[in-house]
Amino acid sequence: MNGLILFEDDHLLVVNKPSGINTHKPDRFTPDGIHEWLTKREPRWRNLSILQRLDKDTSGVIVFGKTQRANQSLTQQFEKHTIEKTYLLLSTVRPTRQKFWAKSPNCVTEFEFIDSHGEYFLTQARPLTGKTHQIRRHASESGFPILGDALYEGETAPRLMLHAYKLGFEHPATAERVLFEASVPRAFDEVDALVAAAEFREPLFNESTNAFRLISGAADGFEEVIVDSYAGTLLVQWQTEAAVAQEMGLIERLQKECEPSAIYAQLATKQKRLAPRLVCGSKLGERASIRENSLTFLINFGEGLATGIFLDQRENRRRLLALPLQGKTVLNTFAYTCAFSVAAAKAGAVTTSVDLSKNYLEWGKDNFRANGLDPAAHDFIFGDAFEWLKRLAKRGQCWDVVILDPPTFSTTKKGRVFQAARDYEELAALAVPLVAPGGWLLCSTNQRTLEAEPFEKSIQIAAQNCERFTESLEFETLPFDFRVAPKERPYLKTFWARLG
């Protein structure tokens, strides 16, 4: 989180919010806002209070309260408009006046033109009131809409070029005047989609997590292209054959911006998926390691069509790692290379991993060893997960956590075709009897056509049909780096069901 946290003491947490992240979740089935993300990270942040809000696409300084004293003091200061708020914006049109006030009913913004900024114009804005979209609306009405602000007639850009630059107020404990500043985004100087994509991720990751999605298709301004970074080695995936035409241009840009040790490319369309191929740099060894939530996982770009880890499940593994699992048991079905099992084992659980591939289970054992865990202390079962769920239920076995993360489409050992959108309820019903009273059933799918509401309902029905009730049903989805384009819903849907 280098660069994300600007200041912290016993009363305040001041953050440099990236553009593209909400202050808080707008609804239950959307990705977390920065508030939810922070409260899940550290016990001391669990009760952070929201005292102000920034638009999703506005970056910059935002303050959260940690104590009742801070909450009361800052709420009063915001209500009395004694807090100093300074924003910077870029536009393609120069304001006609050097310094002026823009007004609308109960709404005032002070603008001051700063200077030319490359081919654009840099202006300072100080909202004297706190209405929604105030600066954006006033800038547009004053004839210089903000670059990247499609809602208010701004020209197209990789991001909204509006930044909460400074925030000043009276400290709630000392009564001293404090001023916090978030440095001007690099994307203001280099108005480029790749620069904006890289800058968005930089404050979110550090040495404890060095594998993430760098480009998330259209959401980052790159149609039909995704790029993942694995500890400095990049994997470019072309989602249509037409997209491959961009290859050399994008590879050159990635080399210049990211300075990767190697770049691999892979065709991964709905109809065809090829193995990754090296296009520049040094070829990885047989297995390379990446870090995630301070765990080590082994990856390979030449062993199958996937790399050995699904980065979009990072938040679910982090949650598993944080659970009080000492002395508990975890069943991980469709285990692949056992990343969930490693997280659970590191938290103190005894795990059972089931997969239809002996190779992946052996890979999973190597992941255990890479984290100082003895695979001999855990169970690895080779076989069809559907059949094993039935078999384990007949034995009367149960686990404190049961994990279901099946592929969206697969063929069982007996030749039956499984489709997540159609068959998940039946799969969940096989797993429910294996969950100990008060235990967790983790149900996850990346099936785009299975919406969150019917998916949740199918889990509830499966529990009811097994005469179990859900004490709680909590939703998780994609991490921040797997950005979602406007009007799209995240494809990954996970429910943590606590079963009574």
Secondary structure, DSSP 8 states (H G I E B T S, - for coil): -TTTEEEE-SSEEEEEE-TT--SS-SSTTS---HHHHHHTT-GGGTT-EE-----TT-EEEEEEE-SHHHHHHHHHHHHTT-SEEEEEEEESS--SSSEEEEEETTEEEEEEEEEEETTEEEEEEEESS--TTHHHHHHHHTT--BTT-GGGT----SS--EEEEEEEEE-TTT--EEEEE----HHHHS--HHHHHHHHHGGG-BTTB-EEEEEEGGGGT-TTEEEEEETTEEEEEESSTGGGGGHHHHHHHHHHHH--SEEEEEEB-SS-B---EEEEE----SSEEEEETTEEEEE-SSSSSS-S--GGGHHHHHHHHHS--TT-EEEEES-TTTHHHHHHHHTT-EEEEEES-HHHHHHHHHHHHHTT--GGGSEEEES-HHHHHHHHHHTT--EEEEEE---SEEE-TTS-EEEHHHHHHHHHHHHGGGEEEEEEEEEEE--TTS-HHHHHHHHHHHHHHTT--EEEEEEE---TTS---TT---S-EEEEEEE-
